[in-house]
Amino acid sequence: MPTDTDGPPRGELRAQWPIVLTASLGVALAAAMVIMQGVMMIPIEREFGWTRARISSGALIVSALGLLLSAAAGYAIDRIGARRIGIAVVVAMSGALILLSATPNNIWYWWAMWTVYGLAATATSTVWLAPISARFDKRRGLAISLTLAGTGVSSTLIPIVASYLTVRYGWRAGYLGVGAIFAAVMIPLTLIFWHGAEQAPRAAAPDTTPAELPGMTVRQGFLSPNFYIIVASMTISMFAWVGMVVNLVPILISLQLTPMAAAAVAGTQGLSGIAGRVAGGWVLDKLPAKWVVCGATLCTLVLPITLIAGPGHVPMIFAAVIFGAVMSGVKYAGIVYLVSRHFGPRSFGTLFGAVSTAPAVAAGVGPVLASYAFDVTRSYSLAIWAAIPSTLVAALLVTLLSRYPDFAARPAPAGG
């Protein structure tokens, strides 16, 4: 599809870097509240006397809302436009962070702020990616990967900033400071630079509406076998992977690593994920995406195999965690890329929102299943072993994807 830069591939990114920067920071904001929870857990527990389960219940609200409303939020983006919803998401998320600094000893206020954040989060899997999918062609893989790298940036920097503010001024200042920083940076960026797919410049049709964008309708997407292949592959791989990674610290401790060593090893995943997504974007622009995703998925097997074969061997586990996080980053960037190529920008919001229910389910259920397996067997072995067959099946499913449709040669009919 045409863009405003139909010249060399490098020109796409040079001309539209503000869009990528805004999207990446939007993804970072989407992860901020959950990432901060670990820093704030103990001070909030001390002040209010709440149990840690109560404090953690906010993240469960986010997962539940994502499961129920991600597809609906994607549909709204397709109809209303990513610009308006992007602005609303930034205001709601940064506002919720700031308002958490005023939390009284009332769990309902806590849940209310998490609900506001969670409602905005239902759109974040799509609102920052739909315009990237529409505006980039030759450098689409790299643009998607740089956008997704925002999660890694958030997981690396936010704990440092939040911890510093909390130690110096208290946990309320931590929420206030992080929320104010995001509001001060993101609101101007979004107002000035953020333009949705519905505003993508086109040489022949500058007033193109969302319904006239190339790609499949919602109905065509839901009738496509490729949609269900992508959803099935992502769901199967994410259940086992997230369950293992979220419980990585207790898994490593159970394998005789010290708590400090386990935390240090697990802490490498943020930067490794950034590296994987950026590298994955470069590769996706040069090689067939389904084989990149298949290969990256198979490579994540290094982590469970290493945990089984080399328990207690810190250097080997350390290397496996880094490599697994890199390959996981490549895999997720590849999934987004596949959705954008197979379905196009016309209904990307709705279709990718539906695909995104897989990580929403995995984030809420996968860790619970892994913990339940430990409660029953007093070992994480079952959770680790389960990752091997599920990863193999997920990789095999990706190979069944057909070729990309040619939307320029065969435009989708109206309706749907």
N, C-alpha and C positions, 0 to 999 in steps of 0.2 A: 504494500500500500504506500502511497506517496507520503512524504513528510516534507517539512520545510527545508530539509537539507538532503537533497537527493544526490549529493556529491559523494566524496570518499567516506568510508565508514567512520573514520575518526571525526569527521565533521559533525555527525549526529550528536555525539557526546559533548563536543566543544560548544555547539550551539545551544544545547538544552541542559547543561549541567545544573542550572538553578532548580529545574524540575526534579532531577535526581537527588540533589542535596535536600530539598524540602521533603521528598518522599522518604528518604533514608532517616531523617530526623523524626518524621511522623511515625515510622516503625519503631524508632528508639523510644519515643513517648509512649507507644502502645505497650511496651514491655516494662516501663518504669515502675509502676505501682506494685506489680508482682515481685519484681527484683528487689524493691526496697523492703518487702515484708520481712525478709530474714534479718535485716539490720534493725528494724523497729520492734521485732518480736519481744525481746527481753525487756526493754524500757517500758513498753506498753503493759506488759504483764505485771511489772513491778508497780506501775502507777495505779492501774485499775483492778488488779487481781483477777483479770480474765484468764481463762485457760488458753493454752496455745491452740487448741482445736477451735475455740471461738474466734481467735484472732485470724487463724488460717481460713475460716469459713468464707471470708471475702473472696478469695481466689476461686472457691467453688461456685460462687454466684456468677463470676465471669465465665467460667467453663459452661455452666448451665445455659446462660444467655447466649453464648456463642453457638451451642448446639441447636438451640431453638430458633435463633433469629439471624444467623449468618447469611442464609440464602435470601431472606427477606431484605436484609440490609443491602446485599448485592443488587437485588432487583430495584431498590430505591436509588442506588447509584446509577444504574442504567437509565432510569426514568428522569431523575431530578438533576443528575450530573455530579461528578466527583468534586468539583470546586465547592459547591455549597455544602455538601456533606463533609468534605475535608475541613472546612472552616469550623463547622459545628463540632466535629470530633476534637479538634485542637482545643477549642474553648471548653468543652465538657471535660476532657481528660486533665488538662492543666488546672481547671477550676476545682475538680474533685481532689486533686493532690493538695492544692492550697487549703481547701476547706477541711481536709483531714487534720490539719494542724489545730483546728478548733474543736476536735472531738471531745465531748464530755464523757462522763462515765455512764454511757447509754449505748448499748449494743445496737439499738435500732438506728441511731445516727451513723454508726460505723457501717452497717449494712446498706443504709441509704446511699452513702458516698460510693461504696463499691458497686452498687446498682447503677448509679450514674456513669461510673467509669466502664462498667460492663456493657451497658447499652451502647456507648460509643465504641467499645472494643469490637462489637459485632461487625462493624464496618471496616475495621482497620486491616483485615486480611485482604481487602479488595480495594478500598478507596485510594491507597497509595500505589497500587499495582496496575489498576485499569488504565490510567493515563500513560504509564510507562509502556504498557503493551501496545497502545494505539500509536504512540509517537515515535517509537524506535523500530527499526527493521534490521539493518545490518549490524547494529550494536545492541540489539534487544537483550541478548543473554547477559552481557556485561552490565547494562543498565538495571536489569532485574536484580542481578547479584549485588550491585552496589546499594540498591534500595534495601534489600534484605539484610545487608551488613549492619544496618542500624541496630538490630537486636544485639549483635555482638558488641558494638560500641556501648550500648546501654548497659549490658551485663558487666562490662569491664570498668566503666567510669562511674556509674551511678552508686554502686556500693562504696566507692572511695569518697565521693562528695557527700553522700548521705551519712556515712560514718563520721566524717570530720565535723559536719554540722551538729550531729547528735551528741558527740562527745563534748564539743565546745559549748553548745547552747541548748541541748535537749532534743528529744525526738520530734517535738512540734516544729522546731526550727528546721529539722531535716525535711519534713514534708513541705513546709512553706518555701524553703530555699529551692528545692528541686522543682516544685511546681512553678515558682516565679521565674526560674531560669528558662524552663520550657515555654512559658507564656511569653516572655520577653523576646525569645528567639523565634518561636514558631508562628505566633500570630502575625507579625509583619511579613515573614517569609511566605506564609500561606496567602495572605491578602494580595501580595505583590506578584508572586511568581506561580502560584498554584493554578493550573488550568487543566480541566478534565479532558477525557477523550472527546467529549462533545464539543470542545473548543479547539481541537487539534487543527492547526492550519493546513489547508489543502489548496493546491494550485488551481484545481478545476472547480472546486466547490467549497468556497470559504465559509458558507453558511450551513454546512452539513449538520443535520440534527442527529441525536443518538440513534434513532430508528433507521437512519440511512447509512450508518457506518457499515463497513464490510464485515461479514462473519455470519455465524449461525444465529437463528432466533433461539429463544429459550426452548421452545418445543423441539426444534431440530437437535439442539444440544442434548436434551434429555432422551431423545430417541437414538442418539449415536452410541454404538458399542464402545467407542473410545472413551466416552465419559465414564462409563462403569468400570472399564479397565483401570483408568487412572484412580478413581475413587477406591476401588478394591485394593490396588497395589499400595496406595498411600495409607489406607486404614490398617492393613495387615502389618506393614513394616513399622508404622508409628506406635501401635499398641506395645509391641515388644521392646522397641528402641527407647521410647519415652519411659516405660516402666523400669527399664534397666538404668537409664541415665539419671533420672530423678532420684533413684535410690543408690546412686554410685558411691557416695561416701559411706553409708552403712555396708554396702557390698564389699568395698575395699577393706573396711575395718574387720568384717567377718573373714576376710582372707589374710588376716594377721598384719595388715598395715596399721601403723599408728594413726590416731585421729588427725594429727598434724600432716602426716604424709598423705593421708587420704584426701584431706581438704586441698592440699597443694596440687595433687594430681587432678582432682575434679575441677579445680579452678582454671585449668588451661583450656577448657572447652570454649570459652567466650572468644578469645583471640583466634583460636584454631578454626572456629566456625566462620569468622570473618574471612580468614585466608581461604577457606574452602569455597565460600560463596563468590569471592572475587575471582579466584582461579577457575571456578566452575563457569562463571559468566564468559570468561575468555574462551574456554573450551567449547561452550555451547554455541558460540558464534562461528565455530570452525568445523565441528563434527556433528553427525546426526544425534539429536537430543535423546532419543529413546535408548541408544546404546550408551551414551554418557550416563544416563540415569541408571540403567541396568548395571553398568560397571561400578558406579559409585555405591549402589545398594549392596552389591556383592562384597565390595571392599570393607563395608562396615562390619562384616563378619569377623574382621581381625580382632575387634574388642571382645566379644563373647568367647571366641576361641582362645584368646590369650588369657582371659580370666579363668577358663577351665584348665588350660595346659600349664600356665605359669603362675599359680596363686602365690602371693608373697614376693614375687620377683618385681621389685619396684621399677627399675629402669625399663623392663619390657612392658609392664602395664602402663607406665607413663607414656611410652612411645605409642602404644595401642590406643590410648585415650585420645591423644593428639590426632593421630591418623584417622580414627573413627569420627571425630568431630569435624575434621576437614571434609571427609567423604560425605558425611551427613549434610554439611552445608552445600556441597555440590548437588546432592540428590534433591534437596528441597528447591534450590534455584531451578533445577531441571524440570521439576513438576510444574512450577509456575510457567516456565517457558513452553512446556508441552501444551498446557491449557490455552495459552495465548495463541499458539500456532494452529492447534486443531479447531478452535472455536472462534477465533478472531475477536475484535473489540466490541462488536455490536451488543452482545449479551454477556460480555466477560464478567461483569459484576455479579450477575445472578449465578452463572455457572461456576465461577471460582468460589463464590460464597458457599455454594452447595458442596463443592469439593473440600472446602475448609472445615466442614463439620467433622471431617476425619481427625485432624489434630485436636479439635475441641473435645471430641470423645476420648481420644488417646490421652490427652493431658489430664483429664479427670478420672478415667477408669484404669489406664495402664499402671500407674503407680500403686493404685489400690489393690489391683490383682497381684502385683509383685509383693506387696506387703502382706497380703493375705496368704500367699504361698509361703512366705517366711513364717508367719504365725502358725501355720499348720505343720510345716516340716522343720522349723527352726533353722532354715538354710535358704539362701538365695539361689541355690543351684538350679531349681526348676525354672525360675525366671530367666536365668542366664541361658540355659539350654533351649528354652522356648524361642529365644531370639534367632536361633539358627534355621530351623525349618521355615519360620515365618518370613525371614529375610530372603531365603531361596525362592519361596513362592512369589513374593512381591517382585523380585527381579525378573522372574519368568513371565509374570503378567505384563510387564512393560514391553517385552519383546513382541507382544501380540498387537501392539498399536499399528494402525495402518498409516499410509503416507498422509502428509498434510494436504488438506483441500486447497484448491486454487480459488480464492474468493474473488480475485480480480477477473478471472475468466468466467466464473459461474457465481454471480452475486445471489445472495439468499433472497427468496421472495418475501414480500411484506407479510406482516402478521406474526403471531406467535407470542 
